[in-house]
């Protein structure tokens, strides 16, 4: 089946630093990638939708200057959490989709802890 | 009203029971539908697509009711390992040639011995 690789799996960083998370589709071309955040015992929350070659579309309440998304190729999207703070600590998950109407495939998530 | 709605549960069922979840969607232009399962502290994994004619995969049966705008997931002979949160996903045209993907908030299932 389709594989999406996300790394790092976990990261601990100090407050004020930036963290980059990569999401790669390994065996298909991902025209659309999605970034989610999930806090403990809560639902997935969509942060932004990223179509290859165009600017990401951010959901209401998500700061685009804080969460920088780049989708420069059909196999790679990156999320950079800039000037991270402890409240940014969360589980960040990417997903990717190839063709229209095809299912999403998820990366295995990045657990971010900001101290 | 949310675009995709699910009963959050939890559904607590004994091993061997049959359990069904529904997921309603509000946009009649919705085109494709999926069920995912998510285990605690893990990413969602695709369980099955939902086809118009209904489809079955082992103990799991998915159905689509376009007239009433809902999809369902039936699990027969529940196993302890079925304990998870089940998410429905709905795709619809989102403009600009892209699709909008919407997740339900998930239904938690706990299968008890």
Interface residues (C-beta under 8 A of the other chain):
Chain A: X1 X32 X34 X43 X44 X46 X49 X51 X91 X93 X95 X97 X100 X101 X102 X103 X104 X105 X106 X107 X108 X109
Chain B: X31 X32 X34 X38 X41 X42 X43 X44 X45 X46 X49 X87 X89 X91 X98 X99 X100 X101 X103 X105 X106
